[in-house]
Amino acid sequence: MTEESKPADLVFTGGRVHTVDARDRIAEAVAVHAGKITRVGTDGEILPLVGKGTRIVRLQGRSLVPGINDSHLHGVWLGLMWPGLLMDQLAGTGGHTHDAPARLEGAEQRRRAILRTADLLASFGVTSYTEPGLGPGEDEGASGCFGSAALRDYADLAAEGLLKARVTALMLFGELDGPSSAAAFEEGLRDFKPPADVPGRFRVAGVKIFADGIPPMRTAWTDRPYDDGTHGSLLIDGGSDAEREAALRAMIGAAHAAGHQIGVHATGDRTTRVVADAFAAALAGNARDARHYIIHGDLLSPQTLTLLASAGIGLNTQAGIPVATEPMLAAALGEDALRDAWPTRDALDAGVRLCLSSDAPVLTPDWRAGLAAAVTRRGLDGAVRGEAQRLAVTEALRAYTITPAWQDGADGWKGSVEPGKAADLCVLDGDLLDVEPEALPSLPVAMTVLGGETVYES
């Protein structure tokens, strides 16, 4: 008897299954055995797999989507801050509302923060996330959330079977949102030994580089001058723009040569252009399936988007950022800058692999809010920011599922509802296509399944 024909452990019937396969097909039912999806189709095709020990979940018209993959989320920091969010604090509308320490001290507090995040994300239907930047560059950091010890905590929790999501991590050899040097970066590449992977649950995939700041703070490196006449600069050590750019290119080249995936925080149009070119040059000199990507990408020219697409470089951005900060960007750089600001529609049309993420706790980790922002581009004040960059619901869902799986190098075994893939699933009390886009955040999550095991049920 083949795996595909064995009695199912878990069956979903009578629903609307968004497979997110290559054709975005809609199915009715799904069978799961030994942690994997074994059959997807109609109720009639699935019911023969029901055995004595099969749990049947009758969707009764509800919908099922692949487990959500938040491809840029600070899990330790979120566990410290939640329900406080950085964007709320900056806007003066929220902050810490639970008894959290000012700094995480020791493995016990870090583990507690990670497990707090695990429970929260499971309740949102998130089954995978990327922790973007943990390492020795932050071992003395103010919050205690980003040091290299957190990598070991993740590995230990994964080995103990306590994580409720699959976690991918990037190493950090400079300061979070701060300076770094090529010398320290190359030393980290050479000397730092991350913990071993825990197959299917935790993996250190590569490195993160902070190339510049952000446009509203006038710290992104831009072609256009800010209102004060400056252009910002790279965060890499150097005595001039040319020296800093050369150092950044050297860091990207060294990490690529060492076999790492690279995610670069790059927001200014000058920075995104240089990073895209450096990625392309590294790939041309040493072709491999690297899956490098730009993080945030606030300002991206059409020429840069074309280069990203042709070189197979991803873009990981947050739809909630433009709806919250576009007026600040316009004040800093002028209305003209908005033509190249957060170009999600243009990126997809150019052929760029687009991931949507939360950057939590900067924004809420609730992907439904991010999906609504991508589809409506409407802020809390009701204003629409960058209407031409809106995505369709199905496009935004792909950017939270199968494309992040590509970023993880795992699209062959997760990210869509297809036979042979991991049974990472999210059940919604309703359907994404049946509600007004503004109402997407209120669509309840009913159940979250990770590898065939229920990790949340309302």
DRENLUM-564860 format. One line per 3 residues: number of its first residue (from 1); for each residue x, y, z of C-alpha. Coordinates in Angstrom, 3 decimals, padded with zeros to 6 digits. Layout:
// residues N
NUM) X,Y,Z ~ ... .
// end
This chain:
// residues 458
1) 000.000,000.000,000.000 ~ 001.437,003.370,-000.991 ~ 001.542,006.324,001.378 .
4) -001.034,008.046,-000.824 ~ -003.553,005.235,-000.377 ~ -003.111,004.600,003.374 .
7) -005.967,005.611,005.709 ~ -005.645,009.272,006.607 ~ -004.858,010.539,010.080 .
10) -006.731,013.759,009.366 ~ -009.265,014.732,006.713 ~ -010.849,018.071,005.867 .
13) -014.065,017.938,003.873 ~ -016.783,020.212,002.562 ~ -014.796,023.406,002.304 .
16) -013.018,025.750,-000.033 ~ -009.359,024.769,-000.199 ~ -007.035,027.422,-001.604 .
19) -004.220,025.184,-002.805 ~ -001.895,028.043,-003.891 ~ -000.487,025.674,-006.480 .
22) 000.886,026.918,-009.794 ~ -002.665,027.483,-011.073 ~ -004.231,028.680,-007.794 .
25) -006.758,025.865,-007.978 ~ -009.609,025.574,-005.503 ~ -010.377,022.112,-004.065 .
28) -012.970,020.763,-001.638 ~ -011.158,018.336,000.629 ~ -007.705,017.288,001.871 .
31) -006.271,014.111,003.390 ~ -003.239,013.989,005.694 ~ -001.130,010.990,006.704 .
34) 002.096,010.931,008.752 ~ 002.426,014.702,008.659 ~ 002.080,015.062,004.895 .
37) -000.728,015.892,002.511 ~ -001.605,012.711,000.627 ~ -004.574,013.726,-001.482 .
40) -006.336,016.955,-002.517 ~ -009.616,016.956,-004.408 ~ -013.354,016.523,-004.012 .
43) -015.094,014.987,-001.007 ~ -015.699,011.879,-003.105 ~ -011.997,011.532,-003.833 .
46) -010.966,012.001,-000.190 ~ -013.598,010.017,001.741 ~ -012.205,006.579,000.704 .
49) -009.134,007.428,002.791 ~ -011.175,007.716,005.998 ~ -010.357,004.876,008.408 .
52) -011.219,003.951,011.971 ~ -008.638,006.314,013.425 ~ -009.187,009.242,011.049 .
55) -010.176,012.584,012.499 ~ -012.665,014.271,010.169 ~ -012.899,018.069,010.208 .
58) -016.084,019.112,008.464 ~ -015.361,022.560,007.107 ~ -019.019,023.199,006.242 .
61) -018.141,025.877,003.722 ~ -015.236,027.329,005.651 ~ -011.892,027.723,003.903 .
64) -008.474,026.165,004.238 ~ -005.214,027.800,003.145 ~ -001.557,026.766,003.440 .
67) 000.021,027.565,006.786 ~ 001.163,031.176,006.793 ~ 004.911,031.831,006.459 .
70) 005.870,035.194,007.985 ~ 009.205,035.614,006.264 ~ 010.518,038.522,008.391 .
73) 009.510,038.472,012.057 ~ 011.572,039.078,015.207 ~ 010.264,036.240,017.344 .
76) 012.254,036.846,020.537 ~ 011.566,040.601,020.452 ~ 007.871,040.004,019.729 .
79) 007.626,037.701,022.725 ~ 009.081,040.471,024.888 ~ 006.900,043.290,023.549 .
82) 003.499,041.825,022.649 ~ 000.868,043.239,022.645 ~ 002.974,046.381,022.309 .
85) 004.062,047.256,018.779 ~ 006.836,049.634,017.788 ~ 004.680,051.425,015.222 .
88) 001.994,052.022,017.835 ~ 004.580,053.434,020.226 ~ 005.943,055.780,017.581 .
91) 002.407,056.958,016.858 ~ 001.653,057.344,020.561 ~ -001.236,054.864,020.416 .
94) 000.108,051.916,022.354 ~ 002.999,050.296,024.162 ~ 003.857,047.623,026.696 .
97) 000.708,046.282,028.292 ~ 002.082,043.236,030.051 ~ 004.642,042.723,032.781 .
100) 007.778,042.336,030.646 ~ 011.397,042.898,031.678 ~ 013.218,045.833,030.111 .
103) 015.875,043.393,028.889 ~ 015.867,039.642,028.456 ~ 018.503,038.095,030.714 .
106) 019.444,034.456,030.347 ~ 018.063,031.447,028.538 ~ 014.935,031.137,030.688 .
109) 013.627,034.585,029.766 ~ 014.543,034.180,026.115 ~ 012.873,030.770,025.918 .
112) 009.768,032.175,027.577 ~ 009.634,034.958,024.975 ~ 010.047,032.504,022.079 .
115) 007.326,030.215,023.434 ~ 005.019,033.194,023.988 ~ 005.493,034.066,020.335 .
118) 004.890,030.433,019.385 ~ 001.455,030.420,021.025 ~ 000.561,033.786,019.516 .
121) 001.569,032.851,015.974 ~ -000.244,029.527,016.157 ~ -003.441,031.419,016.980 .
124) -002.929,033.452,013.788 ~ -002.374,030.440,011.521 ~ 001.384,031.027,011.152 .
127) 003.343,027.799,010.714 ~ 006.738,029.169,009.576 ~ 008.699,032.348,010.158 .
130) 012.120,033.845,009.565 ~ 014.016,035.333,012.522 ~ 016.072,037.917,010.599 .
133) 019.208,038.695,012.527 ~ 020.587,036.896,015.585 ~ 024.281,036.765,016.313 .
136) 027.422,038.028,017.999 ~ 026.981,041.559,016.670 ~ 024.167,041.937,019.218 .
139) 025.596,039.929,022.122 ~ 025.777,043.130,024.174 ~ 022.595,044.611,022.708 .
142) 020.249,046.673,024.864 ~ 017.218,044.362,024.647 ~ 018.913,040.970,024.901 .
145) 016.670,039.775,022.047 ~ 019.139,039.467,019.177 ~ 022.359,037.898,020.480 .
148) 023.891,034.612,019.417 ~ 022.533,032.815,022.505 ~ 019.040,033.109,021.001 .
151) 020.151,030.900,018.118 ~ 021.032,028.171,020.605 ~ 017.718,028.652,022.426 .
154) 015.815,028.166,019.170 ~ 017.806,025.047,018.342 ~ 017.195,023.604,021.819 .
157) 013.462,024.335,021.730 ~ 013.191,022.814,018.273 ~ 015.048,019.668,019.399 .
160) 012.692,019.436,022.383 ~ 009.665,019.632,020.103 ~ 008.392,022.840,021.726 .
163) 008.307,025.167,018.728 ~ 004.900,025.545,017.104 ~ 006.351,026.849,013.846 .
166) 009.247,026.104,011.526 ~ 011.930,028.744,012.057 ~ 014.595,029.973,009.652 .
169) 017.262,032.296,011.065 ~ 019.815,034.711,009.653 ~ 023.038,035.481,011.527 .
172) 023.967,039.050,012.436 ~ 027.579,040.255,012.673 ~ 026.865,043.966,013.185 .
175) 024.450,045.975,015.291 ~ 020.699,045.781,014.768 ~ 019.721,048.885,012.781 .
178) 023.253,050.086,013.348 ~ 026.807,050.114,012.029 ~ 028.916,047.194,010.931 .
181) 032.336,046.731,009.384 ~ 033.605,044.492,006.642 ~ 036.388,043.269,008.937 .
184) 034.013,042.202,011.728 ~ 031.647,040.681,009.175 ~ 034.347,038.557,007.590 .
187) 035.593,037.553,011.050 ~ 032.076,036.386,011.901 ~ 031.831,034.409,008.687 .
190) 035.135,032.738,009.481 ~ 034.889,032.121,013.221 ~ 031.260,032.018,014.371 .
193) 029.735,028.547,014.540 ~ 025.929,028.542,014.674 ~ 024.041,025.630,016.232 .
196) 023.267,022.663,014.039 ~ 019.997,022.581,012.153 ~ 017.038,020.645,013.524 .
199) 015.628,019.198,010.284 ~ 012.224,020.555,009.399 ~ 011.988,022.779,012.472 .
202) 014.994,025.110,012.748 ~ 017.669,026.154,010.293 ~ 020.335,028.864,010.148 .
205) 020.170,029.785,006.471 ~ 022.595,032.661,006.160 ~ 023.339,036.233,007.177 .
208) 021.658,039.611,007.426 ~ 023.322,042.932,006.613 ~ 022.012,046.358,007.595 .
211) 022.971,048.512,004.627 ~ 021.192,051.763,005.548 ~ 018.458,053.249,007.723 .
214) 014.959,054.353,006.647 ~ 013.775,057.286,004.518 ~ 011.440,058.988,007.041 .
217) 014.405,059.332,009.429 ~ 016.592,060.612,006.550 ~ 019.041,057.757,007.163 .
220) 018.419,055.774,003.956 ~ 020.975,056.317,001.173 ~ 019.141,058.066,-001.641 .
223) 019.669,059.561,-005.074 ~ 017.204,062.357,-004.334 ~ 018.208,064.827,-001.640 .
226) 016.203,065.042,001.560 ~ 014.534,068.297,002.512 ~ 017.670,069.229,004.479 .
229) 019.936,068.711,001.449 ~ 021.503,065.446,002.632 ~ 021.357,062.017,000.971 .
232) 021.870,059.720,003.948 ~ 024.587,057.084,003.782 ~ 025.373,053.414,004.205 .
235) 025.773,052.046,007.729 ~ 028.974,050.220,006.752 ~ 032.239,051.643,008.107 .
238) 034.199,053.818,005.673 ~ 035.521,057.299,005.179 ~ 033.446,058.107,002.090 .
241) 030.426,056.882,000.165 ~ 032.748,055.070,-002.237 ~ 034.596,053.282,000.583 .
244) 031.352,052.260,002.269 ~ 029.912,050.968,-000.988 ~ 033.069,048.957,-001.684 .
247) 032.895,047.452,001.803 ~ 029.237,046.503,001.354 ~ 029.986,044.836,-001.969 .
250) 032.878,042.952,-000.350 ~ 030.611,041.719,002.459 ~ 028.010,040.457,000.005 .
253) 030.693,038.773,-002.091 ~ 032.276,037.091,000.931 ~ 028.962,035.771,002.291 .
256) 027.966,034.470,-001.124 ~ 031.316,032.757,-001.586 ~ 030.883,031.138,001.842 .
259) 027.609,029.575,000.679 ~ 025.205,031.672,002.724 ~ 021.837,033.087,001.812 .
262) 021.929,036.875,002.273 ~ 019.148,039.228,003.317 ~ 020.049,042.918,003.151 .
265) 018.074,045.655,004.874 ~ 018.070,048.238,002.074 ~ 015.564,051.070,001.765 .
268) 017.001,054.058,-000.135 ~ 016.909,053.922,-003.931 ~ 020.690,054.246,-004.111 .
271) 021.134,051.429,-001.621 ~ 018.668,049.066,-003.291 ~ 020.364,049.659,-006.652 .
274) 023.840,048.935,-005.261 ~ 022.662,045.840,-003.362 ~ 020.867,044.431,-006.402 .
277) 023.988,044.997,-008.508 ~ 026.234,043.402,-005.869 ~ 023.948,040.364,-005.650 .
280) 023.916,040.030,-009.431 ~ 027.710,040.315,-009.590 ~ 028.168,037.658,-006.898 .
283) 025.797,035.310,-008.700 ~ 027.512,035.904,-012.035 ~ 030.873,034.992,-010.508 .
286) 029.579,031.948,-008.619 ~ 026.219,030.776,-009.907 ~ 024.122,028.831,-007.397 .
289) 020.544,028.774,-006.138 ~ 021.280,031.351,-003.434 ~ 017.849,032.970,-002.986 .
292) 019.281,036.269,-001.758 ~ 016.788,039.026,-001.110 ~ 016.312,042.690,-000.328 .
295) 014.528,043.452,002.947 ~ 012.009,046.334,003.000 ~ 012.977,047.925,-000.329 .
298) 011.127,051.166,000.397 ~ 012.450,052.851,-002.764 ~ 013.014,050.721,-005.858 .
301) 013.434,052.137,-009.340 ~ 012.010,050.266,-012.358 ~ 015.585,049.477,-013.435 .
304) 016.335,047.913,-010.041 ~ 013.169,045.810,-010.196 ~ 014.212,044.549,-013.629 .
307) 017.618,043.545,-012.266 ~ 016.071,041.780,-009.261 ~ 013.825,039.751,-011.539 .
310) 016.505,038.824,-014.054 ~ 018.985,037.768,-011.364 ~ 016.458,035.789,-009.308 .
313) 016.728,038.085,-006.275 ~ 013.739,038.284,-003.927 ~ 012.013,041.230,-002.291 .
316) 010.692,040.974,001.257 ~ 008.515,043.913,002.228 ~ 005.731,044.918,004.607 .
319) 002.454,046.236,003.197 ~ 001.614,047.930,006.487 ~ 004.624,050.248,006.271 .
322) 003.485,052.416,003.326 ~ -000.026,052.867,004.682 ~ 001.484,054.099,007.955 .
325) 004.504,056.116,006.831 ~ 003.958,057.401,003.286 ~ 003.280,060.996,004.465 .
328) 006.565,060.951,006.385 ~ 008.461,059.746,003.317 ~ 006.882,062.457,001.176 .
331) 007.813,065.085,003.758 ~ 011.423,063.909,003.775 ~ 011.969,063.353,000.039 .
334) 009.111,065.086,-001.745 ~ 006.062,063.771,-003.569 ~ 008.191,062.661,-006.553 .
337) 009.724,059.902,-004.439 ~ 006.340,058.208,-004.107 ~ 006.558,056.963,-007.706 .
340) 009.166,054.383,-006.614 ~ 007.871,053.809,-003.080 ~ 006.928,050.281,-001.932 .
343) 006.178,049.119,-005.507 ~ 004.519,045.768,-004.788 ~ 002.406,045.734,-007.969 .
346) 005.342,046.832,-010.115 ~ 007.575,044.188,-008.523 ~ 005.167,041.365,-009.347 .
349) 004.611,042.673,-012.857 ~ 008.390,042.786,-013.373 ~ 008.698,039.140,-012.312 .
352) 010.252,039.695,-008.874 ~ 009.582,037.035,-006.233 ~ 007.622,039.043,-003.659 .
355) 007.284,038.090,000.002 ~ 004.992,039.976,002.365 ~ 005.877,039.920,006.045 .
358) 005.122,041.711,009.306 ~ 008.505,042.772,010.718 ~ 006.738,042.188,014.057 .
361) 006.850,043.704,016.596 ~ 007.253,046.739,014.343 ~ 003.818,045.875,012.931 .
364) 001.273,043.320,014.107 ~ 002.147,039.678,013.378 ~ -001.458,039.191,012.246 .
367) -000.993,038.392,008.542 ~ -004.646,039.179,007.864 ~ -003.914,042.846,008.567 .
370) -000.892,042.728,006.259 ~ -002.907,041.045,003.534 ~ -005.644,043.682,003.823 .
373) -003.043,046.458,003.604 ~ -001.548,044.909,000.460 ~ -004.955,044.609,-001.189 .
376) -006.414,047.980,-000.152 ~ -003.329,050.173,000.559 ~ -005.632,051.866,003.062 .
379) -004.308,053.213,006.353 ~ -006.087,053.444,009.681 ~ -006.999,057.026,008.801 .
382) -008.930,055.763,005.774 ~ -006.509,057.263,003.249 ~ -005.249,055.076,000.384 .
385) -001.456,055.136,-000.120 ~ -000.154,054.094,-003.531 ~ -003.403,052.803,-005.031 .
388) -001.631,051.660,-008.211 ~ 000.421,049.184,-006.154 ~ -002.543,047.190,-004.873 .
391) -002.437,043.390,-005.102 ~ -005.223,040.888,-005.640 ~ -006.133,038.716,-002.650 .
394) -004.735,035.601,-004.349 ~ -001.460,037.409,-005.125 ~ -001.099,038.578,-001.529 .
397) -001.848,035.068,-000.237 ~ 000.944,033.661,-002.422 ~ 003.277,036.287,-000.935 .
400) 002.490,034.892,002.533 ~ 002.785,031.195,001.620 ~ 004.503,029.710,-001.412 .
403) 006.898,032.579,-002.151 ~ 008.249,032.678,001.422 ~ 008.676,028.920,001.096 .
406) 010.816,029.694,-001.966 ~ 012.805,032.177,000.142 ~ 013.351,029.379,002.665 .
409) 014.548,027.025,-000.069 ~ 011.598,024.836,000.873 ~ 008.991,025.387,-001.838 .
412) 009.444,021.781,-002.891 ~ 007.987,020.515,000.394 ~ 005.873,023.272,001.972 .
415) 003.956,026.444,001.119 ~ 001.003,025.041,-000.836 ~ -001.711,022.435,-000.396 .
418) -000.459,019.689,-002.701 ~ 000.159,015.942,-002.301 ~ 003.565,015.156,-000.846 .
421) 003.967,018.491,000.924 ~ 004.040,019.108,004.674 ~ 000.585,019.330,006.219 .
424) 001.007,022.918,007.413 ~ -002.515,024.294,007.212 ~ -004.730,027.138,008.401 .
427) -008.527,026.908,008.641 ~ -010.521,030.136,008.446 ~ -014.119,030.681,009.602 .
430) -015.077,032.049,006.209 ~ -013.384,032.647,002.887 ~ -010.828,035.262,001.868 .
433) -012.667,035.860,-001.403 ~ -016.086,036.308,000.174 ~ -015.368,039.244,002.469 .
436) -014.634,042.864,001.716 ~ -010.859,043.424,001.737 ~ -011.142,045.875,004.641 .
439) -012.787,043.101,006.679 ~ -010.033,040.519,006.161 ~ -008.481,041.141,009.622 .
442) -011.767,040.119,011.257 ~ -011.923,036.742,009.489 ~ -011.358,034.299,012.393 .
445) -008.654,031.632,012.417 ~ -010.308,028.399,013.500 ~ -007.436,025.914,013.405 .
448) -003.705,025.694,012.758 ~ -001.984,022.453,011.779 ~ 001.796,021.974,011.712 .
451) 003.073,018.772,010.138 ~ -000.303,017.135,010.620 ~ -000.501,018.057,014.332 .
454) -003.065,020.563,015.591 ~ -001.205,023.385,017.344 ~ -004.192,025.721,017.689 .
457) -007.956,025.273,017.649 ~ -010.495,027.900,018.587 .
// end
